[in-house]
Amino acid sequence: MIATKPHTIAVMSRTASSDAVPDALGHFGPYGGTFVPETLVAALEQLRAEYDKAKNDPAFDEEFQYYLREYVGRPSRLYFAKRLTERTFFSTLKTRN
């Protein structure tokens, strides 16, 4: 395991609870860092860069909100299954489950 970024240790008084959440760089405590297998470092850096681009993109946010609204945390909405209705001669409603 390696740290992806060197971290300068600042001498200051800290409480145990301040180490429970990461700082702006994602580091935990004075020795914190991103500790991952070396083979994953490049992939995580690429993921971080893509996330930074996407989080401020209105088109991405619109699509993300759509998926949250339609698929996350509740049963799917009913929809009219037109082709199935045509084949069975019964009005058919389905869910995406």
MILO-671894 format. One record per residue: chain; x negated, y, z negated of N, C-alpha, C in turn. Coordinates in nm, 4 decimals. Each point is the difference from the previous one (the first is absolute). Layout:
// MILO-671894
A/X/Y/Z/X/Y/Z/X/Y/Z
...
This chain:
// MILO-671894
A/-0.0833/-0.1176/0.0000/0.0833/0.1176/0.0000/-0.0883/0.1247/0.0000
A/0.0418/0.1003/0.0762/-0.0757/0.1245/0.0024/0.0944/0.1173/-0.0144
A/-0.0522/0.1129/-0.0401/0.0785/0.1228/-0.0063/-0.0103/0.0683/0.1357
A/0.1119/0.0501/0.0525/-0.0021/0.0617/0.1317/-0.0584/0.1396/-0.0016
A/0.0068/0.0695/-0.1112/-0.0539/0.1342/-0.0085/-0.0787/0.0126/-0.1300
A/-0.1177/0.0619/0.0047/-0.0732/0.0211/-0.1252/0.0767/0.0989/-0.0867
A/-0.0112/-0.0147/-0.1278/0.0749/0.0834/-0.0926/-0.0967/0.0614/-0.1005
A/0.0012/0.1321/-0.0089/-0.0844/0.0675/-0.0975/0.0679/-0.0071/-0.1352
A/-0.0756/-0.0388/-0.1015/0.0567/-0.0141/-0.1335/-0.0069/0.1336/-0.0717
A/0.1144/0.0517/-0.0357/0.0045/0.1252/-0.0751/0.0130/-0.0346/-0.1476
A/-0.0769/0.0703/-0.0829/0.0062/-0.0240/-0.1432/0.1043/0.0936/-0.0574
A/0.1077/-0.0559/-0.0474/0.1038/0.0779/-0.0656/0.0817/-0.0929/-0.0865
A/0.0724/0.0568/-0.0915/0.0795/-0.0861/-0.0862/0.1270/-0.0384/0.0748
A/0.0314/-0.1265/-0.0025/0.1184/-0.0514/0.0687/0.0762/-0.0893/-0.0943
A/0.1280/-0.0046/0.0182/0.0808/-0.0908/-0.0793/0.0199/-0.1278/0.0797
A/0.0352/-0.1057/-0.0686/0.0226/-0.1278/0.0682/0.1146/0.0110/0.0992
A/0.1012/0.0794/-0.0291/0.1156/0.0091/0.0894/-0.0337/0.0702/0.1304
A/-0.1005/0.0899/0.0029/-0.0345/0.0680/0.1245/-0.0642/-0.0963/0.1004
A/-0.0534/-0.1113/-0.0454/-0.0589/-0.0988/0.0891/0.1041/-0.0949/0.0593
A/0.1240/0.0115/-0.0445/0.1045/-0.0914/0.0453/0.0547/0.0375/0.1368
A/-0.0258/0.1219/0.0459/0.0459/0.0428/0.1321/-0.1208/0.0468/0.0804
A/0.0043/-0.0176/0.1314/-0.1149/0.0409/0.0809/-0.0059/0.1513/0.0195
A/-0.1202/0.0510/0.0289/-0.0146/0.1409/0.0333/0.0358/0.0213/0.1473
A/-0.0276/0.1176/0.0540/0.0362/0.0318/0.1386/-0.0684/-0.0908/0.1018
A/-0.1140/-0.0560/-0.0343/-0.0705/-0.0906/0.0912/0.0371/-0.1461/-0.0220
A/0.0901/-0.0256/-0.0940/0.0399/-0.1372/-0.0277/-0.0908/-0.0710/-0.0966
A/-0.0837/0.0742/-0.0731/-0.0945/-0.0596/-0.0937/0.0605/-0.0064/-0.1397
A/-0.0287/-0.1060/-0.0709/0.0448/-0.0199/-0.1370/-0.1176/0.0183/-0.0943
A/0.0069/0.0997/-0.0858/-0.1040/0.0197/-0.1007/-0.1301/0.0508/0.0588
A/-0.1006/0.0183/-0.0842/-0.1264/0.0576/0.0454/-0.0787/-0.0922/0.0930
A/0.0264/-0.1282/-0.0026/-0.0731/-0.0935/0.0852/0.0874/-0.0527/0.1129
A/0.1157/0.0568/0.0140/0.0978/-0.0527/0.0947/-0.0407/0.0145/0.1450
A/0.0646/-0.0759/0.0819/-0.0225/0.0034/0.1436/0.0928/-0.1001/0.0642
A/-0.0144/-0.0147/0.1277/0.0783/-0.0995/0.0708/-0.0877/-0.1233/0.0121
A/0.0285/-0.1020/-0.0752/-0.0812/-0.1193/-0.0011/0.0686/-0.1089/0.0812
A/-0.0547/-0.0278/0.1156/0.0570/-0.0993/0.0911/-0.1144/-0.0770/0.0644
A/0.0282/-0.1162/0.0553/-0.1045/-0.0712/0.0744/-0.0506/0.0877/0.1156
A/-0.1263/-0.0067/0.0268/-0.0627/0.0848/0.1018/0.0675/-0.0135/0.1361
A/0.0493/-0.1173/0.0311/0.0637/-0.0213/0.1302/0.1312/0.0773/0.0145
A/0.0594/0.0460/-0.1108/0.1257/0.0743/0.0067/-0.0172/0.1510/-0.0039
A/-0.1206/0.0490/-0.0243/-0.0220/0.1436/-0.0150/0.0430/0.0763/0.1252
A/-0.0433/-0.0428/0.1170/0.0342/0.0706/0.1243/0.1505/-0.0004/0.0239
A/0.0652/-0.1116/-0.0245/0.1449/-0.0082/0.0202/0.0746/0.0925/-0.0961
A/-0.0457/0.0076/-0.1247/0.0658/0.0892/-0.0962/-0.0223/0.1466/0.0351
A/-0.1178/0.0346/0.0494/-0.0256/0.1374/0.0434/0.0893/0.0362/0.1182
A/0.0168/-0.0927/0.0933/0.0883/0.0233/0.1139/0.1447/0.0155/-0.0465
A/0.0425/-0.0848/-0.0925/0.1350/0.0099/-0.0551/0.0206/0.1337/-0.0696
A/-0.0983/0.0441/-0.0779/0.0098/0.1291/-0.0694/0.0124/0.1146/0.1003
A/-0.0784/-0.0027/0.1076/0.0047/0.1055/0.1013/0.1354/0.0020/0.0713
A/0.0520/-0.1165/0.0344/0.1301/-0.0073/0.0674/0.1130/0.0450/-0.0924
A/-0.0084/-0.0363/-0.1267/0.1011/0.0445/-0.0963/-0.0018/0.1515/-0.0140
A/-0.1205/0.0594/-0.0064/-0.0099/0.1451/-0.0114/0.0632/0.0694/0.1199
A/-0.0147/-0.0575/0.1200/0.0648/0.0583/0.1190/0.1512/-0.0178/-0.0065
A/0.0452/-0.1183/-0.0384/0.1433/-0.0318/0.0034/0.0805/0.0729/-0.1061
A/-0.0580/0.0236/-0.1166/0.0789/0.0567/-0.1086/0.0457/0.1431/0.0280
A/-0.0639/0.0693/0.0933/0.0402/0.1358/0.0353/0.0668/0.0088/0.1369
A/0.0302/-0.1131/0.0598/0.0603/-0.0042/0.1330/0.1523/-0.0094/-0.0130
A/0.0742/0.1015/0.0475/0.1470/-0.0030/-0.0127/0.0648/-0.1188/0.0709
A/-0.0531/-0.0415/0.1137/0.0574/-0.1152/0.0718/-0.0162/-0.1276/-0.0812
A/-0.1172/-0.0167/-0.0613/-0.0219/-0.1169/-0.0846/0.0960/0.0022/-0.1179
A/0.0140/0.1158/-0.0638/0.0886/0.0109/-0.1161/0.1441/-0.0306/0.0379
A/0.0438/0.0466/0.1163/0.1364/-0.0279/0.0450/0.0225/-0.1499/0.0191
A/-0.0956/-0.0673/0.0642/0.0118/-0.1444/0.0202/-0.0064/-0.0740/-0.1334
A/-0.0901/0.0422/-0.0879/-0.0128/-0.0621/-0.1314/0.1296/0.0132/-0.0793
A/0.0616/0.1190/0.0019/0.1266/0.0212/-0.0701/0.1111/-0.0869/0.0581
A/-0.0016/-0.0199/0.1322/0.0982/-0.0881/0.0635/-0.0108/-0.1418/-0.0565
A/-0.1221/-0.0526/-0.0049/-0.0169/-0.1366/-0.0506/0.0345/-0.0097/-0.1481
A/-0.0319/0.1014/-0.0779/0.0408/-0.0010/-0.1406/0.1516/-0.0026/-0.0121
A/0.0657/0.0818/0.0792/0.1462/0.0099/-0.0058/0.0681/-0.1289/0.0469
A/-0.0516/-0.0599/0.1061/0.0672/-0.1148/0.0614/-0.0365/-0.1355/-0.0605
A/-0.1190/-0.0144/-0.0568/-0.0461/-0.1334/-0.0375/-0.0420/-0.0181/-0.1449
A/-0.0311/0.1052/-0.0728/-0.0623/-0.0160/-0.1309/0.1013/0.0103/-0.1130
A/-0.0014/-0.0977/-0.0890/0.0689/0.0102/-0.1270/0.1491/-0.0231/-0.0034
A/0.0584/-0.0433/0.1077/0.1436/-0.0251/-0.0012/0.0338/-0.0926/0.1153
A/0.1199/-0.0573/-0.0022/0.0408/-0.0830/0.1131/0.0103/0.0835/0.1279
A/-0.0237/-0.0625/0.1119/0.0090/0.0695/0.1286/0.1445/0.0352/0.0333
A/0.0155/0.1033/0.0790/0.1329/0.0414/0.0438/0.0592/-0.1016/0.0970
A/0.1313/-0.0011/0.0077/0.0680/-0.0825/0.0992/-0.0057/0.0700/0.1350
A/-0.0062/-0.0781/0.1051/0.0096/0.0580/0.1336/0.0856/-0.0916/0.0857
A/0.0599/0.0571/0.1044/0.0861/-0.0736/0.0902/-0.0860/-0.0790/0.0972
A/0.0181/-0.1330/0.0022/-0.0780/-0.0886/0.0869/0.0755/-0.0174/0.1313
A/-0.0220/0.0926/0.0917/0.0763/0.0047/0.1248/-0.0130/-0.1289/0.0819
A/-0.1231/-0.0453/0.0260/-0.0178/-0.1191/0.0843/0.0559/-0.1250/-0.0656
A/-0.0173/-0.0133/-0.1311/0.0552/-0.1161/-0.0692/0.1524/0.0038/0.0048
A/0.0580/0.1174/-0.0130/0.1454/0.0145/0.0095/0.0482/-0.0413/0.1382
A/-0.0717/0.0409/0.1043/0.0381/-0.0374/0.1366/-0.0050/-0.1502/0.0219
A/-0.0963/-0.0660/-0.0616/-0.0154/-0.1449/0.0200/0.0998/-0.0810/-0.0834
A/0.0381/0.0518/-0.1161/0.0870/-0.0780/-0.0886/0.1450/0.0453/0.0025
A/0.0273/0.1152/0.0593/0.1344/0.0580/0.0067/0.0527/0.0387/-0.1371
A/-0.0882/0.0121/-0.0992/0.0372/0.0480/-0.1323/-0.0815/0.1267/-0.0257
A/0.0605/0.0962/-0.0628/-0.0734/0.1203/-0.0379/-0.0976/-0.0397/-0.1092
A/-0.1280/0.0264/0.0219/-0.1039/-0.0483/-0.0902/-0.0827/0.1143/-0.0535
A/-0.0149/0.0018/-0.1322/-0.0882/0.0943/-0.0667/-0.1146/-0.0794/-0.0598
A/-0.1210/0.0557/0.0073/-0.1169/-0.0699/-0.0530/-0.0846/0.0969/-0.0807
A/-0.0957/-0.0568/-0.0736/-0.1021/0.0803/-0.0661/-0.1336/-0.0375/0.0606
A/-0.1023/0.0761/-0.0311/-0.1338/-0.0303/0.0523/-0.0726/-0.1043/-0.0844
A/0.0607/-0.0518/-0.1021/-0.0673/-0.0960/-0.0881/-0.0210/-0.1310/0.0706
